[in-house]
């Protein structure tokens, strides 16, 4: 009998990649959608005949209990969240209710229905915030700098508490920034790749960004999904940093993206203070040694390949490529790579 996995946040970037990954491994995949939200199913449109979509809500524990009782999963992956950091400043209470207490509701539902269910919690590098050490590991103290980061710390430690208090097989993946062509347009990587494509296609001429100096550890979401799954296949539950171990600035991101499209970024990028966070996180870089050693995991797609992949996808989405010389910044580079 195939394993059954429940994925909250199945319509998001990570959820869609995880659903694909598990379907290929013969899982019965149950994706959780909020009945009232009118979910955008575009990322999982190609999977809808292979997965089972069920209504439930992290704000409603009874709906989660009913779902687990009905589908009887072996694994639960909690990927649903208010995930955009700037929005967490605009809606801090809702962010806390979903990202913090939402985790508690899922854990409590597991404890009530079947404590043997294996649980994955999507923690975040944003928990490190104003970092205490570089690079960051599983034992680096947290210092979150946003309501989002604070809410993720709560969910992280609640998972630890249910693991230690009730014996729940609960793992938290402290994932550093992971991107893909399925990333939302509000995130800086996709904002850049889409902005480059729009400029290349003549749909706009400027791209407004916040600070260019913030540094992040960026990887490919498809690689990181593999690590998530591996955590729940181990003999004992634990927490893992998942990261590339290499840091790049937003300026690096911009330079690679514009160069790949044969454009000079300095002619198009403007810095707009309205995109600055109230409290900025300046440097995040993870040490995934534990994941390498215990999970046998390592990323396969590097930073430049990731950025080029995203630019190519947005160019394809906006129209056919125009082959040009790669030697002129005024022309167009053949972006097929």
TAQUI-V748297 format. One record per backbone hydrogen bond with DSSP energy under -0.5 kcal/mol. CO is the residue of the C=O (numbers start at 1). NH is the residue of the N-H. If there is no record, write none. Layout:
CO:NH + CO:NH
This chain:
3:28 + 4:74 + 4:75 + 5:30 + 6:8 + 6:77 + 7:10 + 7:32 + 8:79 + 9:12 + 9:15 + 12:16 + 13:17 + 14:18 + 15:19 + 16:20 + 17:21 + 18:22 + 19:23 + 20:24 + 21:25 + 22:25 + 22:27 + 23:26 + 27:29 + 28:5 + 28:30 + 29:31 + 29:52 + 30:7 + 31:54 + 32:9 + 32:10 + 33:35 + 33:56 + 34:37 + 35:38 + 39:41 + 41:44 + 41:45 + 42:45 + 44:47 + 44:48 + 45:48 + 47:50 + 47:51 + 51:53 + 52:31 + 54:33 + 57:60 + 60:57 + 60:63 + 60:64 + 61:65 + 62:66 + 63:67 + 64:68 + 65:69 + 66:70 + 67:71 + 68:72 + 74:118 + 75:6 + 76:78 + 76:120 + 77:8 + 77:79 + 78:122 + 81:83 + 83:85 + 84:88 + 85:88 + 85:89 + 86:89 + 86:90 + 87:90 + 87:91 + 91:95 + 92:96 + 93:97 + 94:98 + 95:99 + 96:100 + 96:101 + 97:102 + 100:103 + 100:104 + 101:105 + 102:106 + 103:107 + 104:108 + 105:109 + 106:110 + 107:111 + 108:112 + 109:113 + 110:114 + 114:117 + 115:169 + 117:169 + 118:76 + 119:171 + 120:78 + 121:123 + 121:173 + 123:175 + 124:127 + 125:128 + 125:129 + 126:145 + 127:143 + 129:131 + 136:287 + 137:140 + 143:130 + 146:150 + 147:151 + 148:152 + 149:153 + 150:154 + 151:155 + 152:156 + 153:157 + 154:158 + 155:159 + 156:160 + 157:161 + 158:162 + 159:163 + 160:164 + 161:165 + 162:166 + 162:168 + 163:167 + 168:170 + 169:119 + 171:121 + 172:174 + 172:240 + 173:123 + 173:175 + 174:242 + 175:125 + 177:219 + 179:221 + 180:183 + 184:187 + 187:191 + 188:192 + 189:193 + 190:194 + 191:195 + 192:196 + 193:197 + 194:198 + 195:199 + 196:200 + 197:201 + 198:203 + 198:204 + 199:202 + 207:270 + 209:272 + 212:251 + 214:250 + 215:284 + 216:218 + 216:248 + 219:179 + 220:223 + 220:224 + 221:225 + 222:226 + 223:227 + 224:228 + 225:229 + 226:230 + 227:231 + 228:232 + 229:232 + 230:233 + 231:234 + 240:174 + 241:243 + 242:176 + 248:216 + 249:253 + 250:254 + 251:255 + 252:256 + 253:257 + 254:258 + 255:259 + 256:260 + 257:261 + 258:263 + 259:262 + 263:265 + 264:267 + 265:268 + 265:269 + 268:207 + 270:209 + 270:272 + 271:273 + 272:275 + 273:276 + 280:282 + 282:215 + 285:135 + 285:136 + 286:288 + 288:292 + 289:293 + 290:294 + 291:295 + 291:296 + 291:297 + 292:296 + 300:302 + 302:306 + 303:307 + 304:308 + 305:309 + 306:310 + 307:311 + 308:312 + 309:313 + 310:314 + 311:315 + 312:316 + 313:317 + 314:318 + 315:319 + 321:323 + 324:334 + 325:328 + 327:329 + 328:331 + 332:324 + 333:335 + 334:337
